[in-house]
Amino acid sequence: MGSVLHHPARKSAATPLVDHPRRVGGAVCLRPSQHEDRRRLLHRLSDVLERDRAVFVLAAPCGVGRGAVHRRACGAVVCAHPLPLPEQGGGALAHVVDAGGAVAGAGAVSAQPTRAATGTHPHQRAFPAVVYGRQLHHRLARSHGEDEMTAPTAHPRFKPFSIDGILIDPPLTLAPMAGHTHYAFRSLVREQGGCGLVCTELISSEAFQNRGRYKQAVQRFDFYPHEFPVAVQLFGSDPYVMAEAAKIVVDHGAAIVDINMGCWVPKVAKKGAGAALLRDVCTATAVVEAVVKAVDVPVTVKVRSGFEDGVVTAIPFAKAAEQCGVKAIAVHARFAGQGHSGSADWEVIRRVKETVTSMPVIGNGDVLTPQDAARMLDETGCDGVMIGRGALGRPWIFQQVAHYLTTGEHLPEPTRPERAALALEHARRLVRTSIFREEACVLELRGQLSKYRLDEDGSVTLRNQIVRATTLAELEAILLPLIELAHAQG
């Protein structure tokens, strides 16, 4: 495994990322948050360093408060996975980035800064894309010539899209889900590959106005550099409060601000927030307009078909949002009253796509398999596919979807020991990074880990053991034997 280098940056010409693309499995762009010192950043990277076939690069922000310390880190080789290249005879392969976020390389990431990379906001000095596995292979194939490597034919609608200069590649996104899309799960999704954009859990805009809740609200979107691009989702019904909250999350490094207009749960809807905003397009538009004017990063919206059953407001709202400057819209094709019951009506997604002309439309609802994703692209014409419940206990689904839409081939499901290993890593990361105590984390993990389907024989013995666990040590005692048994047999 490559080592972390602690020396300060030296401004020197960067060498190409790779001369032999077949040797590279993926690349991740790293960027520290505003108040993150170098020691903490390196500590946070420890999880990622364990991943095979990954090259990590750092693009640091430039000078807001304590964030100025990162100017000394710009250009440094932060970490690298050792890849044996013929010219080197082995050793570590890495990439160097200058303070402006520019890249000298073979095309694994955009060599030209995008609008987001060159904007006035310091935290937008970062790369526009995260590229994994086969997608990196295809990009390098284009940059090195098709005679060197042949890319299989992809689904005709499976292609990257841009959110105001931020490239989403692959065009698959993780839906924001309360209690689920914390860092522990988002990082697993990222590392499995195939996901072009992740989003935080929804955060109340009102929490930033409350001194007692402010610190907890900030901690809830304590995202990590290698997650770029990451969207922070806010909910609320007051335009001023939403605008002020958006400024705060952008100051902490959010690449995209997403407005929640899809949450249907009573504690959100009764305040006029979430999907309840769709009852009145004028009010919803006022919230969107205030947020767009308040920040200099892309603003996106996630909506339902409508609030009241049978009354489709997503279509007129999408047009109004586009005129206000929203840069992308995700449509969950169910009404608020349906919750997650019934079937998603993808016809609403298709009509929204036909209505807007200047922003991407991301489809959401009932995508549980790679074939579902292909069918959604075909039937709706949407630009991207968002997966929510289909990813719970299956952080590898994005890789499966991307592979299927790129090659037409199905990747095998992970084995039971592999699923157990992912479930255990999920638990460890949540306990290590959560703002809550271990007991609370384990209580939350009970339901989440059961979705990894560890009882292959149809029994519920293992699930019963998991739901009775109260500490991380107990979860480890349950899951480690599954993993160790596979190692012993292998």
Phi, psi and omega per residue, in radians:
M1 nan 2.472 -3.131
G2 -1.158 2.691 -3.099
S3 -1.724 2.739 3.064
V4 -1.518 2.248 -3.123
L5 -1.724 2.248 -3.037
H6 -1.732 0.010 -3.093
H7 -1.266 2.688 3.110
P8 -1.193 2.864 -3.080
A9 -1.192 2.621 3.000
R10 -2.189 2.203 -3.130
K11 -1.341 1.757 3.134
S12 -2.423 2.838 -3.120
A13 -1.117 2.310 -3.129
A14 -1.396 2.454 3.088
T15 -1.484 2.730 3.138
P16 -0.972 2.580 -3.131
L17 -1.050 -0.713 -3.117
V18 -2.821 2.481 3.044
D19 -1.744 -0.280 -3.093
H20 -2.256 1.539 -2.992
P21 -1.036 -0.420 3.140
R22 -1.132 -0.333 -3.096
R23 -1.442 -0.160 -3.004
V24 -1.889 2.334 -3.135
G25 -1.762 -0.356 -3.108
G26 3.087 2.947 3.113
A27 -2.537 2.510 3.124
V28 -2.297 2.329 3.110
C29 -1.610 2.284 -3.069
L30 -1.942 2.550 3.135
R31 -2.725 2.240 -3.104
P32 -1.368 2.715 3.055
S33 -1.409 3.019 -2.956
Q34 -1.039 -0.789 -2.991
H35 -1.845 0.435 -3.048
E36 -1.742 2.005 3.129
D37 -1.351 2.909 -3.013
R38 -1.083 -0.686 -3.119
R39 -1.096 -0.733 -3.141
R40 -1.178 -0.670 3.120
L41 -1.049 -0.828 -3.120
L42 -1.117 -0.612 3.095
H43 -1.124 -0.706 -3.117
R44 -1.198 -0.467 -3.129
L45 -1.319 -0.155 -3.039
S46 -1.023 -0.633 3.122
D47 -1.110 -0.786 -3.018
V48 -1.231 -0.531 -3.109
L49 -1.081 -0.356 -3.103
E50 -1.383 -0.193 -3.081
R51 -1.380 2.420 3.105
D52 -1.396 2.786 3.009
R53 0.931 0.890 3.117
A54 -2.429 2.417 3.061
V55 -2.002 2.220 -3.059
F56 -1.979 2.404 3.109
V57 -2.281 2.692 -3.095
L58 -2.028 2.245 2.966
A59 -2.081 1.976 -2.991
A60 -1.673 2.619 3.045
P61 -1.231 2.934 -2.995
C62 -2.224 1.553 2.794
G63 1.387 1.082 2.867
V64 -2.114 1.989 -3.130
G65 0.966 -2.297 -3.111
R66 -1.213 -0.217 3.097
G67 -1.114 -0.290 -3.130
A68 -1.072 -0.399 -3.137
V69 -1.036 -0.439 -3.052
H70 -1.337 -0.179 3.101
R71 -1.076 -0.502 3.122
R72 -1.294 -0.334 -3.131
A73 -1.561 -0.292 -3.098
C74 -1.035 2.315 3.116
G75 1.588 -0.222 -3.112
A76 -1.295 2.555 2.957
V77 -1.355 1.890 -3.072
V78 -1.389 -0.839 3.108
C79 -2.841 2.819 -3.139
A80 -2.732 2.595 3.037
H81 -1.622 2.312 -3.118
P82 -1.192 2.112 3.101
L83 -2.145 2.204 -3.083
P84 -1.354 1.762 3.060
L85 -1.639 2.543 -3.094
P86 -0.998 -0.707 -3.105
E87 -1.186 -0.523 -3.060
Q88 -1.631 -0.401 -3.060
G89 1.167 0.518 -3.092
G90 1.899 -3.066 3.134
G91 1.754 -3.131 -3.027
A92 -1.541 2.399 3.059
L93 -1.913 2.281 -3.130
A94 -2.597 -3.063 -3.084
H95 -2.434 2.557 -3.093
V96 -2.015 2.424 -3.063
V97 -2.150 2.450 3.122
D98 -1.583 3.052 -2.983
A99 -1.149 -0.360 3.140
G100 -1.525 -0.009 3.136
G101 1.514 0.118 -3.127
A102 -1.358 2.705 -3.071
V103 -2.187 2.381 2.918
A104 -1.915 1.909 -3.044
G105 -2.910 -3.038 -3.022
A106 -1.671 0.273 3.041
G107 1.789 0.182 3.110
A108 -1.177 -0.558 2.948
V109 -2.276 2.833 -3.071
S110 -1.002 2.242 3.133
A111 -1.388 -0.207 3.104
Q112 -1.952 2.258 3.121
P113 -1.043 2.385 3.079
T114 -1.476 -3.122 3.080
R115 -0.972 -0.737 -3.139
A116 -1.146 -0.567 -3.088
A117 -1.378 -0.344 -3.074
T118 -2.032 0.129 -3.106
G119 -1.176 3.040 -3.064
T120 -1.319 -0.412 -3.102
H121 -1.300 2.241 -3.030
P122 -1.043 -0.554 -3.077
H123 -1.420 -0.011 3.067
Q124 -1.629 0.078 3.052
R125 -1.416 1.322 -3.087
A126 -2.667 3.025 -3.067
F127 -1.324 2.667 -3.093
P128 -1.471 -0.108 -2.996
A129 -2.618 2.732 2.930
V130 -2.072 2.213 -3.041
V131 -2.121 2.310 -3.103
Y132 -2.162 2.653 2.923
G133 0.616 -1.998 -3.016
R134 -1.137 -0.563 3.113
Q135 -1.104 -0.699 3.071
L136 -1.108 -0.741 3.124
H137 -0.968 -0.797 -3.093
H138 -1.209 -0.690 3.133
R139 -1.128 -0.748 3.134
L140 -1.171 -0.555 3.084
A141 -1.079 -0.725 3.130
R142 -1.155 -0.675 -3.084
S143 -1.336 -0.444 -3.116
H144 -1.764 -0.158 -3.131
G145 1.780 2.417 -3.078
E146 -1.213 -0.275 3.126
D147 -1.225 -0.379 -3.128
E148 -1.445 -0.611 -3.130
M149 -2.701 2.417 -3.052
T150 -1.840 2.145 3.124
A151 -1.559 2.385 3.097
P152 -1.158 2.804 -3.129
T153 -1.263 2.250 -3.109
A154 -1.655 2.879 2.991
H155 -0.987 2.344 -3.026
P156 -1.036 -0.439 -3.130
R157 -1.755 -0.006 -3.125
F158 -1.573 1.547 -3.120
K159 -2.564 2.673 -3.097
P160 -1.047 2.669 2.987
F161 -2.309 2.930 -3.057
S162 -2.097 2.401 2.998
I163 -1.859 1.589 3.141
D164 0.920 0.822 3.084
G165 1.676 -0.208 3.092
I166 -1.638 2.002 -3.053
L167 -1.340 2.245 3.084
I168 -1.858 1.778 -3.034
D169 -2.516 1.989 0.059
P170 -1.225 2.852 -3.108
P171 -1.407 0.831 3.124
L172 -2.139 2.336 -3.081
T173 -2.253 2.615 3.081
L174 -1.559 2.180 -3.134
A175 -1.206 2.470 3.023
P176 -1.203 2.288 -3.123
M177 -2.436 2.147 -3.132
A178 -1.042 2.299 3.119
G179 1.413 -0.060 -3.073
H180 -2.156 -0.790 -3.005
T181 -1.562 0.855 2.956
H182 -1.384 3.060 -3.080
Y183 -1.001 -0.697 -3.071
A184 -0.964 -0.800 -3.114
F185 -1.373 -0.723 3.141
R186 -1.004 -0.719 -3.104
S187 -1.169 -0.628 3.074
L188 -1.115 -0.742 3.115
V189 -1.059 -0.814 -3.138
R190 -1.038 -0.787 -3.052
E191 -1.234 -0.517 3.089
Q192 -1.220 -0.483 3.061
G193 1.672 2.868 3.054
G194 1.585 -0.114 -3.100
C195 -1.841 2.141 -3.080
G196 -1.542 -0.295 -3.110
L197 -2.704 2.331 3.046
V198 -2.039 2.827 -3.104
C199 -2.419 2.566 3.105
T200 -1.248 3.013 2.925
E201 -1.119 2.756 3.093
L202 -1.176 2.466 -3.081
I203 -2.198 2.339 -3.140
S204 -1.244 2.232 3.085
S205 -1.152 -0.512 -3.124
E206 -1.181 -0.424 -3.128
A207 -1.083 -0.498 -3.125
F208 -1.342 -0.200 3.099
Q209 -1.662 -0.080 -3.071
N210 -1.932 2.046 -3.068
R211 -1.012 -0.647 -3.112
G212 -1.258 -0.454 -3.091
R213 -1.796 -0.129 -3.024
Y214 -1.054 -0.874 -3.076
K215 -1.054 -0.755 -3.136
Q216 -1.140 -0.661 3.129
A217 -1.096 -0.749 3.122
V218 -1.113 -0.726 -3.116
Q219 -1.152 -0.463 -3.092
R220 -1.202 -0.398 3.075
F221 -2.007 0.694 3.116
D222 -1.354 1.210 -3.076
F223 -1.405 2.955 -2.946
Y224 -1.994 2.727 -3.035
P225 -0.978 -0.746 -3.031
H226 -1.295 0.029 3.115
E227 -1.478 -0.160 -3.064
F228 -0.993 2.367 -0.072
P229 -1.434 2.455 3.097
V230 -2.220 2.375 3.084
A231 -1.768 2.464 3.045
V232 -1.843 2.162 -3.089
Q233 -1.716 2.274 3.116
L234 -2.019 2.606 2.980
F235 -2.295 2.630 -3.129
G236 2.883 2.974 -3.098
S237 -2.139 -0.142 -3.131
D238 -1.663 2.064 -3.093
P239 -0.983 -0.744 -3.117
Y240 -1.152 -0.805 -3.120
V241 -1.119 -0.706 3.107
M242 -1.120 -0.712 3.135
A243 -1.113 -0.748 3.140
E244 -1.154 -0.687 3.105
A245 -1.131 -0.683 3.121
A246 -1.080 -0.697 3.104
K247 -1.055 -0.709 -3.101
I248 -1.148 -0.806 -3.093
V249 -1.199 -0.560 3.071
V250 -1.195 -0.689 3.082
D251 -1.057 -0.448 3.120
H252 -1.635 0.110 2.977
G253 1.883 0.168 3.127
A254 -1.088 2.295 3.098
A255 -1.407 -0.521 -3.107
I256 -2.468 2.445 3.006
V257 -1.835 2.123 -3.138
D258 -1.902 2.323 3.141
I259 -1.757 2.187 -3.119
N260 -1.449 2.039 2.991
M261 -2.260 0.537 -3.114
G262 -2.192 -0.256 -3.100
C263 -1.218 2.249 -3.046
W264 -1.887 -0.096 -3.046
V265 -1.122 2.514 -3.027
P266 -0.977 -0.688 -3.056
K267 -1.160 -0.354 3.059
V268 -1.633 -0.834 -3.071
A269 -1.140 -0.582 -3.099
K270 -1.178 -0.299 3.070
K271 -1.588 0.078 -3.135
G272 1.418 0.184 -3.108
A273 -1.797 -3.113 -3.140
G274 1.073 -2.396 -3.106
A275 -1.125 -0.382 -3.137
A276 -1.095 -0.412 3.088
L277 -1.080 -0.439 -3.105
L278 -1.298 -0.101 3.056
R279 -1.166 -0.442 -3.105
D280 -2.417 1.851 -3.098
V281 -1.061 -0.587 -3.132
C282 -1.125 -0.777 3.114
T283 -1.138 -0.766 3.121
A284 -1.058 -0.712 3.138
T285 -1.152 -0.645 3.123
A286 -1.099 -0.701 3.099
V287 -1.104 -0.824 -3.123
V288 -1.071 -0.801 -3.103
E289 -1.071 -0.706 -3.141
A290 -1.122 -0.736 -3.126
V291 -1.199 -0.750 3.138
V292 -1.033 -0.724 -3.128
K293 -1.263 -0.395 -3.027
A294 -1.461 -0.415 -3.017
V295 -2.233 2.798 -3.138
D296 -1.934 0.418 3.018
V297 -2.008 2.854 3.139
P298 -1.062 2.456 3.064
V299 -1.950 2.279 3.105
T300 -2.153 2.905 -3.124
V301 -2.369 2.452 3.000
K302 -2.000 2.163 -3.048
V303 -2.193 2.885 2.910
R304 -1.736 3.018 3.091
S305 -1.017 -0.622 3.132
G306 3.078 3.019 -3.139
F307 -1.522 -0.876 -3.140
E308 -1.539 2.398 -3.116
D309 -0.965 2.272 3.087
G310 1.490 -0.192 -3.133
V311 -1.812 1.754 -3.075
V312 -1.463 1.879 3.097
T313 -1.861 -0.120 -3.130
A314 -1.083 -0.573 -3.063
I315 -1.250 -0.947 3.096
P316 -1.114 -0.594 3.126
F317 -1.163 -0.689 -3.126
A318 -1.022 -0.727 3.123
K319 -1.151 -0.738 3.119
A320 -1.130 -0.711 3.136
A321 -1.127 -0.699 3.109
E322 -1.055 -0.732 3.134
Q323 -1.186 -0.433 3.115
C324 -1.420 -0.211 3.134
G325 1.875 0.189 3.054
V326 -1.132 2.442 -3.004
K327 -1.758 -0.192 3.063
A328 -2.918 2.661 3.113
I329 -2.348 2.337 3.052
A330 -1.859 2.307 -3.061
V331 -2.055 1.978 2.971
H332 -1.535 1.994 -2.946
A333 -1.431 0.887 2.986
R334 -2.360 2.729 3.018
F335 -1.437 2.756 -3.083
A336 -0.996 -0.708 -3.098
G337 -1.149 -0.337 3.133
Q338 -1.319 -0.410 -3.012
G339 1.054 -2.082 3.061
H340 -1.972 0.254 -3.112
S341 -1.529 2.935 3.123
G342 1.179 -2.918 -3.135
S343 -1.908 2.551 3.065
A344 -1.282 2.394 3.126
D345 -1.682 1.635 -3.070
W346 -1.155 -0.228 3.097
E347 -1.029 -0.580 3.115
V348 -1.115 -0.707 3.109
I349 -1.074 -0.770 -3.141
R350 -1.060 -0.738 -3.120
R351 -1.202 -0.631 3.063
V352 -1.118 -0.756 3.128
K353 -1.050 -0.668 3.120
E354 -1.248 -0.419 -3.062
T355 -1.420 -0.706 -3.083
V356 -1.650 2.686 -3.071
T357 -2.180 -0.380 -2.983
S358 -2.035 0.040 -3.140
M359 -2.354 2.588 3.126
P360 -1.167 2.620 3.052
V361 -2.034 2.228 -3.122
I362 -1.931 2.166 -3.121
G363 -1.525 2.527 -3.108
N364 -2.552 2.460 3.076
G365 2.177 2.045 3.049
D366 1.161 0.518 3.012
V367 -1.716 1.791 -3.077
L368 -2.050 -0.229 -3.105
T369 -2.442 2.862 3.040
P370 -1.013 -0.637 3.123
Q371 -1.128 -0.635 3.085
D372 -1.055 -0.750 -3.137
A373 -1.102 -0.753 3.117
A374 -1.090 -0.723 -3.132
R375 -1.164 -0.667 3.111
M376 -1.105 -0.757 3.106
L377 -1.061 -0.745 -3.115
D378 -1.177 -0.780 -2.993
E379 -1.429 -0.439 -3.046
T380 -1.948 -0.399 -3.059
G381 1.278 0.244 -3.098
C382 -1.134 2.783 -3.089
D383 -1.485 -0.493 -3.122
G384 -2.567 2.882 -3.139
V385 -2.106 2.260 3.100
M386 -1.841 2.296 -3.139
I387 -2.053 2.263 3.141
G388 -2.026 -1.607 -3.088
R389 -1.037 -0.502 3.124
G390 -1.141 -0.267 3.139
A391 -1.691 -0.195 -3.097
L392 -1.199 2.165 -3.043
G393 1.263 0.091 -3.129
R394 -2.465 1.069 -3.119
P395 -1.103 -0.210 3.138
W396 -1.500 -0.064 -3.036
I397 -1.083 -0.570 -3.131
F398 -1.138 -0.710 3.082
Q399 -1.090 -0.717 3.128
Q400 -1.123 -0.762 -3.139
V401 -1.130 -0.818 -3.125
A402 -1.068 -0.720 -3.135
H403 -1.153 -0.752 -3.132
Y404 -1.123 -0.772 -3.107
L405 -1.284 -0.279 3.111
T406 -1.615 -0.632 -3.016
T407 -2.105 -0.312 -3.017
G408 1.418 0.054 -3.112
E409 -1.782 2.626 3.099
H410 -1.701 2.242 3.004
L411 -1.386 2.531 3.127
P412 -1.212 2.696 3.041
E413 -1.223 2.568 3.059
P414 -1.039 2.606 3.094
T415 -1.234 2.923 3.124
R416 -1.017 -0.807 3.085
P417 -1.080 -0.637 3.111
E418 -1.146 -0.700 3.096
R419 -1.153 -0.678 3.108
A420 -1.109 -0.686 3.126
A421 -1.128 -0.712 3.103
L422 -1.174 -0.713 3.117
A423 -1.078 -0.730 3.133
L424 -1.161 -0.721 3.109
E425 -1.140 -0.649 3.045
H426 -0.973 -0.860 -3.115
A427 -1.121 -0.807 -3.111
R428 -1.081 -0.734 -3.117
R429 -1.183 -0.684 -3.140
L430 -1.126 -0.780 3.136
V431 -1.105 -0.679 -3.078
R432 -1.286 -0.558 -3.001
T433 -1.920 -0.195 -3.069
S434 -1.259 2.672 3.058
I435 -1.411 -0.128 -3.089
F436 -1.738 2.834 -3.141
R437 -1.184 2.806 -3.082
E438 -0.998 -0.743 -3.102
E439 -1.061 -0.717 3.130
A440 -1.174 -0.672 3.116
C441 -1.109 -0.781 -3.124
V442 -1.135 -0.657 3.089
L443 -1.053 -0.726 3.112
E444 -1.210 -0.599 -3.079
L445 -1.237 -0.421 -3.070
R446 -0.915 -0.893 -3.134
G447 -1.247 -0.615 -3.095
Q448 -1.191 -0.740 -3.107
L449 -1.236 -0.463 3.125
S450 -1.139 -0.362 -3.125
K451 -1.354 -0.125 3.092
Y452 -1.387 -0.011 3.045
R453 0.924 1.063 -3.096
L454 -1.517 -0.220 3.091
D455 -1.648 1.433 -3.062
E456 -1.208 -0.486 -3.056
D457 -1.433 0.077 3.129
G458 1.551 -0.141 3.105
S459 -1.381 2.983 3.139
V460 -2.077 0.324 -3.077
T461 -1.054 -0.893 -3.100
L462 -1.156 -0.711 3.121
R463 -1.077 -0.719 3.114
N464 -1.088 -0.652 3.098
Q465 -1.148 -0.716 -3.122
I466 -1.140 -0.753 -3.070
V467 -1.272 -0.191 3.067
R468 -1.692 -0.143 -3.107
A469 -1.184 2.527 3.126
T470 -2.163 -0.184 3.140
T471 -2.360 2.824 3.083
L472 -1.108 -0.648 3.130
A473 -1.038 -0.668 3.118
E474 -1.177 -0.691 3.089
L475 -1.124 -0.703 3.106
E476 -1.097 -0.701 3.133
A477 -1.123 -0.501 3.129
I478 -1.390 -0.734 -2.981
L479 -1.579 -0.575 -3.081
L480 -1.038 -0.690 3.113
P481 -1.015 -0.613 3.101
L482 -1.108 -0.735 -3.106
I483 -1.242 -0.786 -3.098
E484 -1.167 -0.575 3.108
L485 -1.091 -0.721 3.129
A486 -1.131 -0.705 3.113
H487 -1.122 -0.691 -3.132
A488 -1.151 -0.675 -3.129
Q489 -1.325 -0.494 -3.119
G490 -1.403 nan nan
